[in-house]
Structure formats: C-alpha cells, structure tokens
Amino acid sequence: MRDQAVRLKAVALRARELVPLTLRGASVGGLTALALRHYGFQALDAVWYVTGLGLLALFFLALLSVLVAAARMKLWLVRAQREAQQRPLAHAASDTRRPVDTGFVLPSLRFWLLVEVRLEVRAPAGVEQEPERQGALLVERLRFGDHGEVRNIARTIVVRDVFGIASIGLRQSAPVEVDVLPHAGALRSLPLLRSLSGGDDIPHPMGLEQGDRLELRRYAAGDPARFIHWKVFARTQKLVVRMPERALSRAQRVAAYLVAGPADAASAAAARVALEEGVLGADFRFGADGSPQPVRDLPSALVAVRRSSAVRARGGEQLVSFLQELDREGPSSLVLFVPAAQGPWVERVTTLLQKQARSARVVIGVDGITQRAGASWLSRVTLAPRPSTQIQLASLRALITSYKRAGCEVVVLDRESGRLLGDAHLNRPGQTAAAQTPGDAGTGAAA
C-alpha cells in the first residue's frame, strides 16, 4: 500500500511538471473566460470586455513564452549533455556547510519576456540550491545536507512565468564526483581523546637503549672513560661501565570506529576532527561502517567517514570484523563514535562489547539539546514544521545509560558550541545546552 502511494505521488509530480498550466493558471484562464462570456458578450459590459480580453491576452502570452522558453532550454540541455560526455568528470570536495560548484550551467533567460528559471535537485535528498548568475548563465552551486560520496545528481529545471500561470519541469540527470565531509562546526580539538595516545616507558630486555644508565657491563676498549663506575672498581678492582637501561615504549595505539545511523552527522564530524587534528596519535587505526578494514592514514580514514552514510540501515554490524582485524595487531584503546539516536546499532555495539569483555570510550556528537516537548496537533496542522537537528534531553540520557551499562565511558560533544557537555548540562533541569555558559561544561565524561 505504501509503495503504491509512493508511485502515485511520483506520477502526480511528473504530471504537474509536464502539464504547462498551473492550478493558478487554469483558475485564472477559466474564470476570465467565463466572466468575459457572461459580462462582456452577453451583458455588453465594456469594462469587463476590455478587462477580460486583456487578461486572456496576458494568459496566452505567458503560456506561449513558457512553451518557447522550455523548448529552448531542452535544446540547450541536450547539447550540454552531449558535450559533457566528451569531457572527464571534475572532482570536487566540500563539507556540509560550504556550497560547491558542480560545473553545471544553463541559460538564465533573464531577457526573455515574463520567464524565469529555477533549479531543483530531486536526488540526493537534503540539497539546497544556491545558484549564481554570471552574465547570461546560471551556475549551479549546491549545499549538501549530508556527508557522503555523490556520484549522480538528478535535477529538475523549472521554466515558469513570473505570474505563476504556466510552468514546465525538464528533468536532467548527470554523473558527478563530489566528496562531502561533515562540517566541523565549532569543534577544534578533542583533549579527552588526545590523552589516549600517550605511552609509558617500561623495562624490557629487547627494547631500545633510551632509558637511564642503570645497567652495568665489563669495560671494553673504546668505551668512554666518563661511563666507568669507579666505586665498583674500588670495591672489586674490575672495570665496569654504565650502560643505558633497555626500555620499550609501550605503544598505546588508539583504534577508532564510526558507527553509522540516523543523526550521526555530529559524531562523524567529531571523528573527522579527531583524525585531522591528530588526537588519535601517530599510530592509530580507523574503521567505519561500510569500510571495516582498519586503515592508518588520514586520506583513507576520511574516505571511510564519507562512505559510512551509505550503510546507515546496517549500523554497527561490521564492528565485529573491525575488532577481529584489530586483535591481530595487539592491544589498543578503543574509541567509538556513535549516532545521537536510539536504534538497533545500540544493542549491537553494547552486546558485542559485553561479549568480548572490552571497554571503550564512546563519543556522541550532538547539534544542541532541547527539552521542548513535541508540537501540539493544532500547531502541526496550522504551522509548517521546522526541521531541527537538536536531540531531546531525555533521549540523550537514555542513550548514555545504555552505553554506560555496557561498561563504556561516554563523552558528549556539542558541534554547535564546541563544548564538552558534562553533568552541568545534562542534569540541570529547565535549561537547554545552548543556554549554558562555557564555565558550566564539565571536564570529565558526561553521565
């Protein structure tokens, strides 16, 4: 039933694009014709006669202008698509805050009578158009609402008149190469993650000679005299020299994994900042849903961040594969970047950690916290819904509790303010995180 509704909606949308008359245009044309017939011809009202003829002339002029302009635009699109097939695709990189030039241009028709052109993007979803006029051309500039690797853009070029009487939609689809990362917002550094990349010096017989000179051995020709232990010589009459203690700097390697799912944009941004700022250390391992093979260089890790958006329906399923590859390389500290929403990935992650008796530090990225209840039915009917990326405080608390029960340390980061949200933000009643002062932020993990 739902599939049929989707198909019917798609057919209705396509019919609206192909039928040149809009609902306003059909209403204006029909009412004008009826008024002209009744008052102009039958009642011989001169005012209605002149007004009706003028409105009908404007109606047909607008309709004819749109039809001719649409035919002109169609020829342009056919030629442009033929030329684009002969050129290599240009690669573009951006993030979800900056618009990117896709290289698609079309005539703006700014000098055509009564006609205007508007660009719309059907796929991918969540894309905002910010076209730029350059002379007689309209240059497409897109702001993507989600990170990922965009390889095709489906557009609709709407040719309409300024009065809204006639409108025609021309569909066009073209391959592109646009790599989009989540924007970092106010996140600059992640000190809590930086602390994991340190190491300790412990004695080891096969380690490097980098400790204090505590060990002794017999003197050999060529040894510096300043290293001779004269007190031992006075007591034993044997020449011995001090030598460096053999120590091995234990590699506290950090392994990070990005769990994909709805509302994972801020967490993916935190993972991006951690990678680009080097807070995971030099010898890190990184993986993500869609790219579970551990990688150890920044470009490959950023590719994994982008590709994670394509597997949100299976968030957390590939974590076990990542951990298996990780265990072959030795011990490491585990950091998980998880979505700020409840879902099946929560149970997958917590069950896996409990089964393997593994501890982890969980990072949850948010775009602000709200305590507002859901809108009433009256406001939902009378007012247009406002999209919001803020998370409900109660939902965030429940999410934190789920991970803490699995023995995880939880860190909550606000991408909009760049703050670590501690107990002062999460446990204070009657106040949102956006209204807190920076001094309220805790320095430990959020509870």
N, C-alpha and C positions, 0 to 999 in steps of 0.2 A: 504493500500500500504506500509505503514511504517512497519507494523507488518510482512508483507511478506519479506521485505528487511532484517529485523532482523533475521527471521527464516533462510533465505538463507545464511546469514553471519554465523549463528551458525552451519549450515550444512557444509559449506565450511571449517570452523575452525576444526570441528570434522574430516572431511575427511583428512585434512592436518596432523592431529595428528595420524591417523591410517595408512595412506599410508607411508611405510617406506622410500621411496625415496623422497628427497627434490628436488626442482626445479634445484638447482645446481647439485645434484647427477644425475638427469635424463639427464641434458645437458652434463655433463662430460661423462657419460656412452654412450649416443647416439653418440656424436661426436667422441669419441675414437673408437667405433665400426666401424663407417663409415670410419674414417681415416685408421684404420688397414685393412679393407677390400679393400680399393682402393689403398693405397700406399704399404701396407705390402704384401698382397696376389696377387694383380693384377700387380702392378708395381715392385714387388720384391725388395722394398727398405728395406735394412737390418736395417737401423736406425729406420725407422718408425715401422718396425716389432717388434724390441725389445722394443721400447718405448710404442707401443700400447699394447703389452702383459703385460708390467709392470703396465701400468695404469689400464687395466682391472683387473689384479690381485689385485691391491690396492682397486679398486672399489668393487669387490666381497668380499674381506676381511673386508672392512669397513661395508658393508651391513650385512654380516654374524655376525660380532661382535655385531652390534646393535641389531639384532634379538635375539641372545642368551642372551645378557645382559638384554633386555626388558623382556624376559621370566623369567629370574632370578629375576628381580625386581617385576614382577607381583606375583610370589610365595611369595616373602617377604611381599608384601602389604596385600595379603590375610591372611597370618599368623599373621601379626601385627594387622590387624583389628579384627581378632578373639580374640586375647589376650586383645585388648583394651576394648572389650565389657564386659570382666570379671573384669575390674578394675574401681573404681569410678573416675569420672572426677576430675581433679585437677584444682582448681580455681587460676586464675592469674589476677593481676591488674597492669595497666600501664597507661601511658598517650601517647599523640600523638607524643612525642619527643623521648621516650625511647623504644628500642626494647624489646620484651617479648618472652620468651622461651615457646612455646606451648606444649612441650613434644613429638613432632613428630620427629622420627628419621628414617633414611633409610641408606642402604649401599652406600658409596660414590663411589664404583667401581674404586678406584684410581689405582689399579693394573691391571685392565682389559686393554687389548690392544686396543688402539685408541678410547676408550669410555670415555665419560664424562656425568655427571648427573647434571641437573638443575631443581630447584624447581620454580614453578609459582603458583600464587594464582588467581583463577578466581573470587571468591567471598569471602568476601566483596570487594568492589572496593576500589582503592586507597591504597593498601597494598604493602609495599616494603619488599622484601626478603633480609635478611642478614644472610644466613646460616653460620654455624660454623663447621669446620671439627674437629672431635675428634677421632683420630685414623682412623679406617676403617669406621666410621659412619659420616653421615651428619646430624647435628642437626638444626632443623628449628627455626629461630628467625625472628619474624615479627615486622615491624614498621607500625602501623596503622595510616592512614592519617585522620581519622575522629573519634570523640568520639562516644561512644555507648556501648551496651552490645552485644558482639559477641557470638553467640551460635552455629555456624556452620562455617566451613571453607572448601571451595571447592578448591582442589589443582589439578595441572597437573604436573606429574613427567616426565620430558623430558629426554629421553635417546638418545644421539646422538654421532656421531663420531667427532673427532677433526677437520676433514676437511669439515664438513658440507654436506657430501654426503647422509647420511641416518639419519633419526630422527623418533622416535616414542613417542607419548604422552600417558601416562597412567593416567586416571582420578581417583581421590580418594576424598571422602567427609567424614568428621568425625565431631562429636559434640565436642564442646569445651565450656569452661566457662572463658571468658576473658572480664573484665570490663575496658574500656578505657575512661579516662577523657581528656578534652582538656588541653594541656600543658600551664603552666602559663607564659612562656616566661620571659620577664623582669618585669612583674607586681609583685610588692612586697606588696604594701599597697594602699588603696584607701581612702585618707583622706576626700575627699568630701562626701563619704558615711558614714564614721565614725561620721561625725558631726550630722547625723540624729538620732543617737542612744542615744543622751543626753536627759535629762529631767529637769523640773523646779519644784521647791517647791512652792506650793500654799496652803493657809489655807483651811482646810476642817474639819468640826466638827467631822467626823468619821475617821479621819486619824490617823496615828501613832504618838506617842509622840516623835518627833525628831526635833522640832524647838527650837527657843529661849524661855526662861522662861518669857513669857509676860502675861499669864493669871493668875488670882488670884482666890483663894477659901479660905474658912474658915479653920483655923488651926484645925488639928485633932491629937489626941495622936499618937506619933510615928513619926510625921513629923520632919525632921532635922531643927534645930534652924537657920541654916545659910540661909534657904529659907524664913524666916519670913520677911515680908515687914514692917520695923519698922516705916517708915514715915507714912504709913496708920494707924498703931497702935497709933502713937502720935496724929493723927488728929481725929480718930474715936473711939479710945480705944477698937478696935476689932483686934484680932489676925487673920491675913491672911497670906498665904504663896504663893510664886510664884510657878507656875506650867508650864511645857513646853507647848508651843503652839502646838495644834494638827494640823499637816500638812499631806498632801498626796502628795507623789512624783508622779507626773503625768507620766505615762508610755508612753514615746514617742516610741511606738512599730514601728518597721520597717517591712514592708511587701515587699518582692522582688519576681519578676516573670520573668522567662526566656521565651521569645518568640522565637519559633523555625523558621528556614527558611534557605535558602541558604546563605552562607557567615556568619554564626552565630558562627563560631568556636572561634573567638577572644572575642565575647560578652559572650559566655559560659565560657571561661577562666576567664574573669573578675568576673563572678558570682561565679566561684569556689574559686578565691582568696578572694572575699568578705566573703564567708562562712568560709573558713579555717582560715582566719586571724581574724574573729570575728568582722568585721567592721559594721555588721548589728545589733550589740548589743546582749545581752543575751536572750532577749525575742522576737526573730524575728519570722517571718512566711515566708515560701518559697514555691513557686509552679513553675511549668513549663508546657509547652505544653506536653501532654501525662501523666502528674501527677498533675492535677489541685487542688487536695486536699491539703490545707495548712499543711505543716509539720514544726516542731520546733526543730529538732535535726539535727546535721551535717550529719550523715550517710544517713538518709532518703533524705536529700536535695541533696547530691551528686548523689544518685540513680536517682533522678528526673532530674538532669543535664544530666546524661548519656542517659536516656530514651527519652529525648526530640528530639534526632536526628532521631528517627523513625517516627515522625509526622510532618516533615517539610512541607509537602503538605497542612497541615491544621494549619499553624502557626497563633497564636492569637485567634483561635476560642474558646478556653477554658478559656480565661481570664475572661469572664463574670462569669463563675462558680467559679473561684477563688475569685473574688471580692464579690460575694454573700456570700460565706463562711466567708470571712474576715469581712464583715459588721456585722455579728452576734456577733463578739467578741469585737466590739468597734472601735474607731477611730485609724488610723495608718497612717504612712507616706509610700507612695508607690514608689518603685524603679522598673523600667522596664529595663531589659537587652534585647536589640533588635538586629536583624541582621543588618549588614552593607550593606544592599542592598534594593532596591525598590521591592515591591511586594504587594500582596493583604493583607498581615498582617498589613501593614502600615495603610491602610484605616480602617481595623477592629479595631485596637487599638485606633486610633485618634477619630473615630466615637463613640466608647464606652466611652472614657474619656469625650468628649464633651457632650454626652447624660447624663452622670451622674454628670456633673459639678465637676469632680475630677481632681486635679492637680497631677502631677507625675514627678519624676526625671528620665529621660531616659538616659541610658548608652549605647553607641555604641562602640564596640570594633573593632579595625582595625589592620591589619598587614602591616602598611605603607600606604602612599598616593602617588599617582603618577599623573603627569599632562601630561604624554605622550599620544598622540593620538593613535588610533588603527593602527595596522600594515598595510602597503600597500598590494595590491593584489599580487604584484611581490614578496615581502618578504614572504607572506603566502604560495606562490607556491614553492619558491626555498629554504626556510628555515623551519626547524622544529619548531613548535610553542613551546614557553617556558611557562610553567604553572606559573601563578603569583597569589598571594593572595592579592595584593595591590588593593586599591579601587581608582577609578578616583575621583579627587578633585571635579569636577562639580557634580558628582553623590552624593557625601557626602554632599555637600552644599544643594542640593535639598532635601535630606533626612532630614537634620537638620531643614530646613524650614518647612517641613511637620509636624514635631512634635512640633515646636515652635508655629505654628498656632493653635494647639490644647491646648496651654497654658502650655506646658511642658518645664521644664528646661533640657537642653541637655548637656551631658558630653561625650566627645570623648577621648578614651584611646587607645594608641598605644601599642600593645602587644610586638612588636619587640624592641622598645626602652624603654618601661615602663613609657612614659611621658604622661601627660595630654596635649592634643592638644587644644590650645586656639586660639584666634583671630590671633596671630602672625603666626601660622602655616596654618590656613585655609584661610586667606585673603591676604597673601603675594603672589604676582604674580611671576611666573617664578622660583619657588623653591619647591621642594618636602619636605615632612615632614622628610624624612630620612636625608636630608642635613641640617636641622635646628640644632642650638646649644641648649643645655639644658636651657640656660638662656632665650630663646625666648618663652618658654612654659608659657601659662597664668595660673593663679590660679583660675580663675572662670570657668563657664561653657562655652563651645565652642559655638560660634554664627554661 
